[in-house]
Amino acid sequence: MHNKFKNHEKVFVYGPGENTGTFYRNVPAFIIERDPYYLDYLVKFKDGTEDWIEPQYLRKPIERRHKKYRKNQKRS
């Protein structure tokens, strides 16, 4: 089965955790593994704590790419 998030990928957590019961608001974390039965993810936070999070509460960081373009100019 296809995973939405890959291992060691950086994500943002916005929702409740299952181990500690705390609510996380846009906290960066890394994916450690995915549970094949419950379909939730084990994430590791910057302070070293780990918690199980459901995939609906995980978000990928937004990548912004600025494209350089040239305006159409008349050549003489």
N, C-alpha and C positions, 0 to 999 in steps of 0.2 A: 504494500500500500504506500502511496505517495505521502510524504510528510510535508506540511506547509512550511515548517522551519527546519533547517539543517542543524546538525550538531556544531557547537562552537560558533554559532551565529549570534550577533548582537541584536537584541530586541529591547523594546520598551514595555514595561508591565504597567497596565492600568486596570486594576481589579483586585479582588480579594485573593489571598493565599490560603492554601489548605492546611499547612503545618502549623503556622503561628496564628492564623486568622486575621492578620493585619491587612489593611487596604493600601495598596500601592498606587501612587499617582505619578505616572511617567518616570518610573525608576529604571535606569538602564541595567541590563542583565545579559548573561550569556546562556545559551541553551546547552545543557549537559547531555540529556537523553530524553527520549519519549517513551512513555509506558504504552505497550501495545494493547493492553486490555482496557484501561480506563481512558486512553487517548489524551492524556494530559502530559505536560512537559515539566521536567525538573530543570530549574534555572538557578544560576549562581549569581549573587549580587556582588557589588564592588567590595562590601565589607566582609565577604567570605561566607555569608549565610546562604542556605539553599532552601528552596520552597517549591512545591508543586503548584503549577498554574494551568488553568484550562486555556485552550488555544483561542477562545473568544476574547480573552483579556490580554493577549499579546499583540504587539504592533511592530512592524518593521520600521526602522528609521527611514525617514524620507531623504532621498538623494536628490539634490538639486544640481542640475548641470546647465551651465550657461553656454549657449551656442554663440559663437562669433559668426557674424554674417556681414557681408558687404552690401551696401545699398547699390541698386542698379544705377550705374553712371553711364552717361553717353560718352563714348570715345570719339575723338575727332581725328 
